């Protein structure tokens, strides 16, 4: 049995105690009694700060409305406000609804994230503590921390500039995941990719000074079912557009064009650490896209690993070329289900803005299942159309298809291109995170990582 009075005996250095409003909770009642007044949340407020006026060792008590943790947008505001506090604070976890423990901890880690690796003066990270004597919360706390850490690791990758993180460095990072139980990593060099006839992927790499890296991360638990899900991430480490050069306004932040790669690495990290019963692989065809002596140009024709020929209309439609060979490779390695994640098109941003990830599928039941995980993780997707009309715009008179069909319905056309590299009968979801992966002022968001973890962790 816990002792309610112990909440009052926390050492002086904890300047703020944080409770969720729980009038029947012994901890909450004990603090109210010590203060001689009821702890309320002000009307229309998500939380209220109370001064203890010296009646407790802690100077302040923060009371959070339960509804503020139940609603995703309000919870984000609360966790951001707590992470921004400069004083030392402690959450009395016993007052937090059990079902919200995981999202609270992952949310606090997300909110306290700072990318200051390249700043000469770094702010101290927020200090996260919990106070609980409830053993059954341990698993939920662990899950929240694992998810929060995996998301933040992915955000670090996306925020890191190209001169510190090229394809080779990304492969080295992926190799580090082998210290997780059940994880193995293979990295295929240029010669290996040539042997597999990956002409689409290698075509994008022709302008680069860095070697291409095909990265395969496998998580195989004991007694895994025969089904294997491949998470295929776009790994364009920097995208200049190639000879279809981006404008000066369109070039900054193109370090985030490997956001899909970071997303699948973050997802598989957490899935493995949580010891999911599902077999999962992450596949990344990593390279940058730039101008060079041997770089591809419009009108070139490339041959993908599945034998399809591709006429290059725009060298700035390169991500789909790398994904084409990566999708083929994932199926060659035994994937029965596919989810690709990519900062693929500006068109999806025009259609959906920055709140919704664009979703496409060849299997409605599969996407419906995934959407349930999206809702549980409090993320947002919006399904966009995909049919034969979109593929028709990619017709070429010199090749099997072209890599661009113009600006109209660009997100759907890109998805139609990718579907040409998915085997008949293989359930597949395409997530275009171009609008949700990166914010200009705050950097990488970690979008879709919690949803992928939720979908594959149990």
Number of C-alpha atoms within 10 A of each C-alpha: 5 12 10 15 15 11 19 16 11 16 10 11 12 16 17 23 25 22 24 24 20 19 14 9 14 17 23 23 17 17 23 15 12 13 16 11 9 12 23 17 19 13 8 7 11 18 22 16 17 16 14 17 11 10 13 20 18 23 17 19 21 23 22 26 23 20 13 19 23 16 11 16 11 16 22 18 16 22 21 18 14 20 22 13 13 11 13 15 24 20 18 18 22 22 21 20 14 13 11 15 22 21 25 25 24 24 24 23 25 24 21 20 20 18 16 13 11 9 8 7 8 11 10 9 12 20 15 15 13 14 14 14 13 11 7 9 16 14 13 18 20 17 20 22 22 22 29 28 19 28 29 24 18 25 27 20 24 29 22 19 17 18 9 9 19 24 25 19 13 23 23 14 14 22 18 12 21 17 9 15 14 16 21 18 18 16 19 15 14 15 11 13 19 14 9 14 17 26 25 26 30 27 24 28 29 21 21 20 12 13 18 26 27 26 26 24 26 22 28 21 17 12 9 14 11 11 13 22 22 29 29 29 30 31 31 30 25 25 28 21 21 24 18 17 16 15 10 8 7 12 14 14 17 20 23 29 25 33 34 33 32 29 34 29 30 29 28 28 28 27 27 26 20 19 18 20 18 22 23 26 26 28 28 34 33 32 32 30 27 23 22 14 8 11 17 25 19 15 14 13 22 24 20 23 23 19 13 16 20 25 22 23 20 22 28 23 22 25 30 22 26 28 29 27 27 30 31 19 24 24 19 10 14 14 22 18 20 22 22 25 29 27 28 28 23 16 21 25 21 12 15 16 15 16 16 21 27 27 24 24 23 19 13 14 11 14 20 12 11 19 20 14 19 21 13 13 19 16 18 17 21 14 16 17 16 20 12 9 11 21 21 14 19 21 17 17 8 12 15 15 22 23 29 23 22 12 11 11 17 20 26 24 28 25 26 25 24 20 21 16 21 20 13 9 10 14 20 24 23 25 24 29 30 26 24 25 26 23 13 8 6 10 18 23 19 27 24 27 28 25 22 23 25 21 18 20 19 11
